[in-house]
Amino acid sequence: MDRTGLQQLLETAFPNAEIEVRSEDGVHFAARIVDSGFAGLGRVARHQAVYAALGTRIGGEIHALSLQTLTPEEGGANA
């Protein structure tokens, strides 16, 4: 899994979101996802939604993933 592959997976799962993915080594990733679908959800529920979208890739192809999950109001975006 590379940064572009992870970006594409997240864009498929969250089609209206603003998504930024970073990786230094292709195994450890950081993602910032701004999506209106996160409204009303706590941080744990937001992260669970991302983990569900990535399935078994978490802990396998994606060794570590740091998440920032925000609503458009929290992130200052128009997602």
QUIBEL-V901706 format. One record per residue. N is the residue number from 1. RES is the residue in one small letter. PHI is phi in radians with two decimals (NA if undefined). PSI is psi in degrees with one decimal (NA if undefined). OMEGA is omega as a letter, one per 40 degrees, with the letter a starting at -180 (NA if undefined). Layout:
BEGIN
N/RES/PHI/PSI/OMEGA ; N/RES/PHI/PSI/OMEGA
END
This chain:
BEGIN
1/m/NA/132.6/i ; 2/d/-2.06/175.9/a ; 3/r/-1.01/-42.5/a ; 4/t/-1.14/-41.6/i ; 5/g/-1.08/-43.6/i ; 6/l/-1.15/-41.8/i ; 7/q/-0.99/-45.6/a ; 8/q/-1.13/-40.5/i ; 9/l/-1.07/-44.9/a ; 10/l/-1.19/-37.1/i ; 11/e/-1.15/-33.3/i ; 12/t/-1.20/-42.6/a ; 13/a/-1.28/-32.2/a ; 14/f/-2.25/72.8/a ; 15/p/-1.11/-23.6/a ; 16/n/-1.79/10.0/a ; 17/a/-1.57/157.3/i ; 18/e/-1.64/120.1/a ; 19/i/-2.23/133.4/i ; 20/e/-2.26/126.2/i ; 21/v/-2.10/134.8/i ; 22/r/-2.20/150.0/i ; 23/s/-2.71/135.9/i ; 24/e/-1.57/-30.7/a ; 25/d/-2.32/4.1/i ; 26/g/1.37/4.5/i ; 27/v/-2.20/-37.0/i ; 28/h/-1.82/125.3/a ; 29/f/-2.20/155.9/i ; 30/a/-2.27/132.3/a ; 31/a/-2.26/137.6/i ; 32/r/-2.01/119.2/a ; 33/i/-2.14/120.7/i ; 34/v/-1.97/114.0/a ; 35/d/-2.55/136.1/i ; 36/s/-1.14/-21.6/i ; 37/g/-1.15/-13.2/i ; 38/f/-1.45/-8.3/a ; 39/a/-1.02/133.1/i ; 40/g/1.44/-4.0/i ; 41/l/-1.78/143.6/i ; 42/g/-1.35/172.5/a ; 43/r/-1.03/-42.5/a ; 44/v/-1.11/-44.5/i ; 45/a/-1.12/-37.3/i ; 46/r/-1.11/-46.8/i ; 47/h/-1.12/-38.9/i ; 48/q/-1.08/-37.1/i ; 49/a/-1.10/-40.3/i ; 50/v/-1.19/-46.3/i ; 51/y/-1.06/-39.5/i ; 52/a/-1.10/-38.8/a ; 53/a/-1.17/-31.4/a ; 54/l/-1.59/-17.4/i ; 55/g/0.97/-134.3/a ; 56/t/-1.26/-5.8/i ; 57/r/-1.16/-29.0/i ; 58/i/-1.20/128.3/a ; 59/g/1.50/-8.0/i ; 60/g/-2.02/-98.6/i ; 61/e/-1.06/-32.2/i ; 62/i/-1.89/99.2/a ; 63/h/-1.20/-42.3/a ; 64/a/-2.54/140.5/a ; 65/l/-2.42/116.5/i ; 66/s/-1.64/128.9/a ; 67/l/-2.04/140.8/i ; 68/q/-2.16/110.3/a ; 69/t/-2.02/119.5/a ; 70/l/-2.34/155.0/i ; 71/t/-1.45/164.8/i ; 72/p/-1.00/-36.9/i ; 73/e/-1.14/-39.6/a ; 74/e/-1.29/-33.2/a ; 75/g/-1.69/-4.5/a ; 76/g/1.15/31.9/a ; 77/a/-2.15/173.4/i ; 78/n/-1.96/48.5/a ; 79/a/-1.44/NA/NA
END
